[in-house]
């Protein structure tokens, strides 16, 4: 699963997706993104790539703008086409990508839970594969939101995360295919990222609180 991550959008990301007027702050970054916060996504809307900020934790269209009582910040790839919250955006090809630099996971040890930062080996940016939806409140206010799709963990991640899950990770060059492909091709992209192209290291327990949000959270502690 993925419950915290690090994200950044900058001019390079905007150029990569050919975003003419992205709807986010220039040089936006967060080192400790948590569910229910606003996150940057790129989606296909009216035939064009749009960069915008949405709520992390999908609010289904049928929920009338109110978050459900179930956690919807992650969607399992195995059931994304069947689960009530996700089957409609999946069928409508409402896919999105969430730019990221890495994510946090917690390993259970004899002394408690130790947070780790997981990333691509070279530290380069990538994206999570996700879905988005729009839900309208009775007063007419529209809530756009997203979920990150998860897949079975690769061997490296499985050593850290006891539930053996990980987010579906995409290199930037494959994001357009995820956004624009048919259902069969999109599903073929939902698999564990290769373990030999990732690394992980322990970081400070300060990441446990979303109130802490700075580059020092990425420092290796041993």
N, C-alpha and C positions, 0 to 999 in steps of 0.2 A: 504494500500500500504506500501511499505518500500523504503525509499529514503536515509537513513543513518543507518549504523549499526556498531556493535563492533565485531571484529573477532580476533581469536588467533589460531595458530597451534603450537603444541609442541609434545614432545615425546609421551604423552598419546594419542593424536589424531592419531599419526602415528601407534601406536600399535593397537589401536581400529580397524583401517581399514586394518591392516596387510600390511602397505606400506613399501616395502623394500628400494626403492630409490625415495622418494618424491622429486618433482621438485620445492621446495620452500626453503626459508631460515629457518634455525633452529630457533625456538622460535620467529617466525614472529608474530607481533601483530599490530593492528590498532584500535584506539578508536573512529574513525570518518570516516568510509569508505563512499565514495561518488561515484555516478555513473561516469563511464569512467575510474575509477582507477582499478588497478590489484587486484584481490581477489583470495584467495585459494579455490579450489574446489576439491572434490573427485568424480571421474567418473569411469564407467566401460569401459575399453578399451582393446580390444583383450582378453576378458575374465578375466582380472585382474583389481584390484582397483588401479587407478593412482591418486596421489595427485599432482596438478600442479597449476600454477597461470594463470588466464585468465582475460580478460577485463570484467568489470561489465557493461552490456548494450549490449544485444545480437546483433551481426552483422550477418544477415542471409547469408547462403551460396551464394544465388543469388545476394547479394549486392556487390560482387567483392572486399571485404575487406574494404568498406567504410560504416561508420555508416549511418543509414537511418535518415530521417528528423523527424521520430517519436521516442518518448521515448520508449526504449525497456529494461529498467532495471527491469520492472515488467511485468508479463504476467498473465492475469486473468484466473483462473482455468476453468471458465465456457466456455471460447472460445479458450483455448490453443490448441485444436485439429482442429480449423478452421481458426484462424488468420494467415495471410500470413507469418509473421515472425517466427511463432512457430510450425505450423502444420507439417512441415517436420521433425525437430528434435524430435517432440513428436512421430510421426509415426515410426521413426527410433530408438526409445527408447534411445535417447541421453540425459538421465537424469543425474543430478549431485546433490550433496549436498554441501552446503556452510557452513562451521563451523562458529558458532556464539556464543556470550555471551549475546547478547541482541540487541535491536534496538531502534531508536529514533522516536518519533511521536510528532506532535505539536497540542496543544489544543488551539482553538480560545477563547480568553477571552476579557472582556471589555477593558483591558489595552494592548492587543496585543496577539501575539501567544507565548504560554508557552511550551517549549520543555519538554518531558517526556522520561525517559529511561524505557523500558519494557523488562522483562526478565522472566526466570523461577523462581519460588518462592525461591528456594535454591541457585540461582545464578549459577547453574551448566551449562556446555556447552551443546549446542544442534546444530541443523543444519536447514537451510532453504532448502526446496525442490526446485530444479531448473532444467533448461534445458541448454544445451550448444550446440554450433555449431562452425563450422570452415568455414571461408570465405577466398578466395585466391585473392590477388591483381593481377593486370595485370603483375607485375614484378615477380610474383611467391611467394611473402611473404604471409605466412598463418597467419590469425588472429583468435585465439580461444577466445570465449566470452561466457557469460552466462546471464541468466535472473532468477529472483526470482519469483516464482509463488505466486499469492495472492488469498485469499479466503474471504468470508464474515467474518466480525469481530465478536468475541465473545462479550458478554455484557460489559465486563470491557473495552476492547479496543474501543468499539463503543462510550463510554462516552468521550473518548479522541479524537478520529479521526472522524471528521464529515462525511467523506465519508464511514465510517463503513466498512473498509477493513483492512486486516492484512496479513502478509506473512504466507505461509504454513510452519509450524514449525514441526520438527521431533526430537524425542528423538534419541540419538545416536544408541540405540539398534534397531531402526526401519529403519535406513538408508540403510542397505544392502537390505532389502526388496524393498525399493523405487528404488534402482539402478537395481535390478535384476528381479523384478516381471513383469508379463504381464500387458497389458494396463488396464484391468479391475481392478486388484488389486491395481495398481498404482493410478488410479483415486479414488478408495475408501479411499486412504490415504490423499486426499486433502480436509481437513475440518478445521474449526477453532480449535485452541488449547484450551483446557478447561480453562476457566477463573479462576477457583479455584486453578489452578496450576501455575498461573502467578502473578506477582506484577508489579507495576509501581510507579514511583516517579518523581517529578520535578527536573530538572537539569539546570545548567547555560545556558543562551542564547549564551555563547561562542561556543556551538556546532553548531550554525547557520553557522559558517564559516568552511569549510573543512580544512582551514589552521591551525586551532587549532586541535591538536591531542595528547592527553595525558591522563593519568588515572584520572586526576582531573576532566575531563568532566563527570565522573560517580558519582561524589559526589552529594548527596541530598542537595538541597538548603533550604528546610524547611520541 
